């Protein structure tokens, strides 16, 4: 019965989008193009480079050569630099290659969810016009994940020998590019779908500014963040942005779930986001009261 309701909801949503496209195709197309421009100018360049780079490291068994196990630190640092949903991709790649066990993967996925630092210090900084506040936002999320990292860290003993990868660089590079593009296409497709849904809801329903922001960010993180421009209070803006980036929107969660392809790991991700969001708010409140 639950599955039937879910199917009906999806079908109704798709029909509404299709009808609105025929009624106001210009609105749909303009929003589609706006998001596409944002994605390929801001998100694609950084994500693609890091996805290919990390896949090459994993394919060549670099982690097997290192005398101590740093799989968790590797994912933590790379996902921090490249932003979500890279943590899910790196974790899944390591799991598929046998670098980590499923138990270790369930821990890593809890603390490898970060917004891209360049996005926070660049686009969000322009929105808030307060670099110190942006730094506190970013620091709150990093520290919350680091706390989870400290309390869930376990040794991974799955690698007991060095494996030398035999394929030539050209073949490995091609596979890395194809793998990275598949994930990026998934991110783009999922994001644009939920972005359009949020655009339709907020266009045709009169909402309180705060409800407008909440609904926008619930469906798509990017729209939610930029929609905070309709309010003047920087602290309220920052709190909305902190919630969207720390917990994630529906589009982000769907991306994570699709990449992981594992219900157990996704449950660990949800657990990490609930704990991480609470911690990030506590840390942020402490930081803004320090100075």
Buried (B, 14 or more C-beta within 10 A) or exposed (E): EEEEEEEEEEEEEEEBBEEBBEEBEEBBEEBBEEBBEBBEEBBBEBBBEBBBBBBBBBBBBBBBEEEEBEBBEBBBBBBBBBBBBBBBBBBBBBBEBEBBBEEBBBBBBBBBBBBBBBBBBEBBBEBBEBEEBBBBBBBBBBBBBBBBBEEBBEEBEBBEEEEEEEEEEEEBBEBBBEBBBEBBEBBBEBBBBBBBBBBBBBEEEEEEEEEBBBBBBBBBBBBBBBBBEEBEEBEBBBBBBBBBBBBBBBBBBBBBBBBBEBEEBBEBBBBBBEBBBEBBBBBBEEBBEEE
